[in-house]
């Protein structure tokens, strides 16, 4: 059990660092959940295609991230 006690905080710290490196993920997370839940398990390209399909309904932050990345 003590081993698990040390591993969990390391995982949490790593995931926090990853989130800081991917601000676009945070900007579009709600939009993906709202509009693209059905394709989430199909990979990033399916989610991106779904976001583009629902472009008119995306949040301003997510739309901005897509635009900044040439989408």
C-alpha positions in Angstrom: 0.0 0.0 0.0 2.8 2.4 0.7 4.0 1.9 -2.9 0.6 3.0 -4.2 0.7 6.0 -1.9 3.8 7.3 -3.8 2.7 6.4 -7.3 -0.7 8.2 -7.3 0.8 11.6 -6.6 3.3 11.1 -9.4 0.6 10.3 -11.9 -1.5 13.3 -10.8 1.6 15.6 -11.2 2.3 14.2 -14.6 -1.3 14.7 -15.8 -1.2 18.2 -14.5 1.9 19.0 -16.4 0.4 17.5 -19.5 -2.7 19.6 -19.2 -0.5 22.7 -18.9 1.3 21.7 -22.2 -2.0 21.3 -24.0 -4.1 24.4 -23.4 -6.1 23.7 -26.6 -7.3 20.5 -25.0 -8.8 22.5 -22.1 -10.4 25.0 -24.4 -12.2 22.3 -26.4 -12.9 19.7 -23.8 -16.5 20.8 -23.1 -17.2 21.1 -26.9 -15.9 17.6 -27.5 -18.0 16.2 -24.7 -21.1 18.1 -25.8 -20.9 17.6 -29.6 -18.5 14.7 -30.2 -19.0 12.2 -27.4 -19.9 9.5 -29.9 -16.6 9.6 -31.7 -14.2 10.2 -28.8 -13.0 6.6 -28.9 -12.3 6.8 -32.6 -9.1 8.9 -32.3 -8.0 12.4 -32.6 -8.7 12.8 -36.3 -12.4 11.7 -35.8 -12.8 14.2 -33.0 -11.2 17.0 -35.1 -13.5 16.2 -38.0 -16.5 16.3 -35.6 -15.4 19.6 -34.2 -15.1 21.0 -37.7 -18.6 19.7 -38.5 -20.0 21.5 -35.5 -17.9 24.7 -35.9 -20.8 27.1 -35.8 -21.8 25.8 -32.3 -18.3 25.7 -30.7 -17.2 27.9 -27.9 -15.2 31.0 -28.9 -12.1 29.6 -27.1 -12.2 26.3 -29.0 -12.9 28.0 -32.3 -9.8 30.2 -31.6 -7.6 27.2 -30.9 -8.7 25.5 -34.1 -8.1 28.7 -36.1 -4.6 29.1 -34.5 -3.8 25.6 -35.6 -4.9 26.1 -39.2 -8.1 24.2 -38.9 
